[in-house]
Amino acid sequence: MKKPLLSIDEPEPKKAPRADRPPTEGFVVVVDGHFKSEFATAEAAEASARKLKSAYPMLQIEIYNAATMVRTLLS
């Protein structure tokens, strides 16, 4: 099967991030052990996590720092 030719104007399709591998940069909200949303800063990730925790207090929410590979439990 031949691959379709991409014109110069069309951007190359992005590879979807794999759900079973942790990200390599930034901060990620982890909900019940599953990686969910990625953020550039810890403050943005924590704000999103606190909003989620206030709406759903039964969830276990962590902030994952990809640079240090450390998870911090949100209390």
VMD Tcl script that draws the C-alpha trace (Angstrom):
set ca {
  {0.00 0.00 0.00}
  {1.40 3.38 -0.99}
  {1.68 6.19 1.53}
  {-0.13 9.37 0.57}
  {2.15 12.21 -0.45}
  {2.13 15.25 1.80}
  {2.23 18.63 0.21}
  {4.50 21.30 1.65}
  {1.51 23.21 3.04}
  {0.24 20.26 5.08}
  {1.83 19.75 8.49}
  {3.13 16.29 9.23}
  {0.70 14.30 11.40}
  {1.62 14.27 15.10}
  {2.28 11.06 16.94}
  {-0.22 10.53 19.72}
  {1.37 10.23 23.17}
  {1.21 6.73 24.61}
  {-0.90 6.35 27.72}
  {1.32 3.62 29.21}
  {4.51 5.74 29.23}
  {5.11 8.70 31.53}
  {5.81 12.04 29.86}
  {9.40 13.28 29.64}
  {8.83 16.96 30.36}
  {6.47 19.23 32.25}
  {3.94 18.37 34.93}
  {1.04 15.94 34.69}
  {-2.12 15.47 36.74}
  {-2.44 11.79 37.70}
  {-5.96 10.64 38.58}
  {-6.29 7.26 40.28}
  {-2.95 6.18 38.80}
  {-3.66 7.31 35.22}
  {-1.87 10.19 33.48}
  {-4.41 12.80 32.41}
  {-3.54 16.46 31.66}
  {-0.09 17.87 30.91}
  {1.01 21.35 31.99}
  {4.14 23.45 31.52}
  {4.26 24.67 35.14}
  {3.65 23.10 38.52}
  {1.29 25.92 39.48}
  {-0.98 25.30 36.50}
  {-1.05 21.56 37.19}
  {-1.82 22.12 40.87}
  {-4.61 24.60 40.10}
  {-6.24 22.11 37.75}
  {-5.80 19.28 40.24}
  {-7.34 21.29 43.11}
  {-10.34 22.21 40.95}
  {-10.83 18.54 40.08}
  {-10.37 17.47 43.73}
  {-12.97 20.00 44.92}
  {-15.50 18.64 42.41}
  {-14.65 14.96 43.04}
  {-13.15 14.55 46.55}
  {-13.15 10.74 46.33}
  {-10.44 10.70 43.64}
  {-6.76 10.16 44.42}
  {-4.99 12.97 42.59}
  {-1.24 13.41 42.23}
  {1.06 15.84 40.42}
  {3.83 14.11 38.45}
  {7.05 16.06 37.82}
  {8.55 14.56 34.65}
  {12.01 16.10 35.20}
  {12.54 14.46 38.61}
  {10.08 11.57 38.07}
  {8.39 12.28 41.42}
  {4.67 12.08 42.23}
  {3.24 14.41 44.87}
  {-0.09 13.47 46.43}
  {-2.61 16.30 46.51}
  {-4.21 16.49 49.94}
}
mol new
graphics top color blue
foreach p $ca { graphics top sphere $p radius 0.5 }
foreach p [lrange $ca 0 end-1] q [lrange $ca 1 end] { graphics top cylinder $p $q radius 0.2 }
display resetview
